[in-house]
Amino acid sequence: MSATDLSTLIERAERVLAQLEAWLPPAPPATDWTAHAYRWRKRGNRGWLDAVRNIMPIHKDDLQHIERQKGIIDRNTRHFLQKKPANNVLMTGARGTGKSSLVKAMLDAYGDQGLRLIEVDKSDMGDLGDIVDMVAQRPERYIIFCDDLSFEEGEAGYKALKSLLDGSISASGENVLIYATSNRRHLMPEYMSENLDAKHQADGEIHPGETVEEKISLSERFGLWLSFYPFKQDDYLDIVNYWLKELGCTQPDIEASRTEALQWALERGSRSGRVARQFARDWSARHV
């Protein structure tokens, strides 16, 4: 082969490679290990930890009337940071009562002590094993946070989470915990027909069917269950008053807001901490 033919062949090969590179997804960026919070991102089959630069500050004191739940998760998180035994946590219950905010408040309280937060969408639960492997050798302590978690029948992420929580041949990672929130106690839809599989024993005892047992088995792998309930009227008004005060309203303004605060909650169909804070923002903008 002549030098001219070789040069032509190389040029063609370079053009082909350039075309292939244009079709291939770019390599994921390097992980910024100095960040305190991350989101798991996917591009094709590649995933990476995307650092969150602007973290909304949520303080533990901002979360009112969930003192029991706050105390339990705070204690569990401190044990985790101290490398003592700690549990994965499942938080269920009424919307807007502080489940997600409580997890973020832990990062605000303990980020300077080495706590890190990784937010993972439900659609990416199948990547949990990869995430654990990525942080396995890091000195920090990582909470994998799954917000509004639930599964339908046959979803792949269900088995990945189940294996990670308990029962996988590989350890979940000494420096990793999972904190999840859900509106479903057992994370999966439950149907009346499934109760037909229940077995009635001669002594009157009822044994759940296999389908029900399978659904319960996932939530049982969380060591801590925390339930959140709708706020009573006085509790809701107390939270409204807290946020109005934080937003600079005077005491006369706060007292004058009571009727509108109750109407706001009635229109929204919920007396929750989220609704209380939304009302406080609207009221303070009109009166401060």
N, C-alpha and C positions, 0 to 999 in steps of 0.2 A: 504493500500500500504506500502510495506516494505521500509526501508531506502535505500536499494540497488536499488530498482525499481525507487524510487524518484530521486536518484543520476543519474541513467541512463537517465531518462526523462529530467533532467536538462541539461545534457551533449548534448543530441540530440537537445534540443531547442537552446542551445548556438551555435551548428554547423549550424543550420538552419539560425539563426540570422546573423552569420558571412557570410554565402553565400548571404543573402539578402543585407547586407551592401556592399558587393563587387559589386553588380549590381546597387546599388543606386549611383547617382552622389554625389560627395562631397559637403559639404555646401560651399556657396560662402564666400570669405574672407571678413573680416570686412572692412568697408570703412575708408580710411585714410583721415580724414577731413582737414588735414594740407596741402594737395596738392592744386595746383591752377588749374589743368586741369584733366579731366577724360574722359575715354571712357566707354560707356555702353556695357557690355559684357553679353553674355547669355551662360548658360550651361543647356541644357534641357529646363525646364520651369522656371528656376531661373535666375534672372538677378542681376547684381551688378555694382557699379561704380568702375572702375579700374583706379587707380591713374596713371597719366602720369609723369614719373620721368624726362625725358630729353625733355624739350620743346624747339623747335627751336625759337630763338629770332627773332622777326620781329618788327622793329620799324616803327612808323608812317612816319618818314622822308624817309624811304626806298621806300615808295610807291609814285611814281611820276605821275603827270598829271592826277590824279583823285581827285583833290582838293575839288571839290564840293561834291562828294560822301563821301570823307573822313571827311569833315566838318559836314555833316548831321549825319553820324553814330556816330561820336565822340560826338556830342551834345546829341544825343539820349541816348548814353551809360552813359554820365555824369549825365543826368537827372535821369536815372535808379538808379545809385549809390546814388544819393541825395534823393531817394525815392519820386521823382516827377513823374508825369504821363509820361510814355514812351511807345513806340510802338514796336510791333514785326516788323521785317524787312525782306523783300524779295529782293535779289539782282539777277538781270538777265543780260544777255548780252554776249559779246564776251569772249571766253576762254582766260585764261592767263592774264587778265587785272587787277587782284588784288582783286577779290571778296573774296575768302577764306583768303587771306593774310590780308585783312582789318579787318576781325573778329579776327584773331590771334594777330594783332597789338593792338587791344583794350585790350586783356588780358595782353600784355606786358606793356601797358601804365597804366592800372588800377588794376592789380593783387594785388598790395600792398595796395589798398584801399578797398579790399573785393570782387573784381570781380572774378568769377570763370567760367570756360568753361566746358561744357559737350558735347562731340561729340557723335552723335547718327547716326548709319547707317540707310539708308532708309528701310532696311528689318526689323528694330526694332522699327519702328514708332508706332506700336501698343502698345508699352510699355510706351509711353509718360506719361500716367496717373500715372503709378507706379513710374516713375522718379520724377515727380512733388511731389508726396506724400513723397518720401524719403527725399527731401530737404526742405519740407514745413516749418519745425521748425528751420532750420538753420539760423544763422544771416547773412551769406554771400548772395551775389546777383549772381544769376546763369543765364548764357546764354546757352540755349540748341542750339547747332550748328548742322545744317543738311546740309551737303555739297552735291552739285550736285543732288538736289532733283527733282524727277519727279515720276509720278504715271501712271500705266496702268489701264485700265478699271477694276473695281471690287477689287482693292487691299485694304486690311483691313486697312493699315496704313493711307490711305486717310481720312477715317472717323474719326480716332483717332486724326489726326492733325486738322481736321476741328472742331471737338468738343472742342479741347484744345484752339484753337485760339479764338473761339467765339461760344456761344450757348450751352455749356455743363451746366448741372445742378450744377456741382461742379466748383468752381473757378479755374483758371489756376495757381494760386499761385502768391502772391504779390511780391515774390522775384525771379520770373522766367520770362525771355523773350525768344522768339525764333528768331534766325537769320538763314536764309536759303539762299542758292545760288542755281540757276537753269539756265539751258539753255533754258527753256520753260517759257514764260511769265505767263502762267496760270497753269503750273506744270503738265499738262496732254496733250496727243496727241490730235491734232485737225484735223478733216477730212472735206474735201469739202462737203461730203454728209450731214453733220450736218447743213450746211447753207440752205438746202432745207426745213428745218423746220421753217425757219424765216417767220414771218407774215407781210404782206404788208398792211398797213392801207390805208383808203380812202384818207387821206391827204398826202400820200406819205411816211409817217414815217415807219421805219422797226423795228419790235420787234424780237429779237433773239429767237430761239426755246428753248425748255426746256433743251435739252442736252447741248447747248452752255451756257445757264444760269448757269447750275450746275457746269460746269468747271470754269467759271469765279468766281463763288461764293467763291471758296477756296482762290484764290489769293487776292480777295478783303478783306479777313479777316486780311491780313497783313496791318498794319497801314502805313508803309513806303515802297515804291517801289523805288529802286535805279537801274538805267540802266547804263551799262558799254559798251563802244564802242571801236572798233579797233583804235589803235593809228595811228596818221599821221606819215609820215616818219621822220620829224624833232623831233617829240616827242619820237619816238622809238630810234633815235640816241642819244637823250638827256639822255634817261634811260641807254643805253649802256655806255655812258661816265660816268654817275654816278657810275655804278657798277665797271667799270675799275678803276676809281679813288679810290673807296673803297677797291679794291683788290691790290692796290699799284702800278698801272701803272703810268708812267710819262706822261706828256702832249704830248710830241712827239709821244709816243706809242699810246696814245688815238687818236690823229689826224690821225695816220697811219692806224687805224683800220676801218675807215669809209667804204671803199669799201667791205672789207670782212664781215662787219656787215650787210650791205645791201644784199649781196649774201646769207648770213646765213638765213636771214628772208625770202628771196625769195624761198630758198630750203625748208624751213619749212612751207611755205604758210601762214605765220602769222607775223604781226608786233605787238607783245605783250610784256608786261613786263617780262613774263616768258621766252620768247625766247631771249630777250635782256640780261637777267641775265645768261642764259645758254651760250650764245656767249661770254659774259665777262669772265666767268670761263675758257672757252677753250682758249681764247686769252691770258689772264693773265698767264695761266699755261705755255704757249709757249714763253712768252716775259718777264716775271718778273724773 
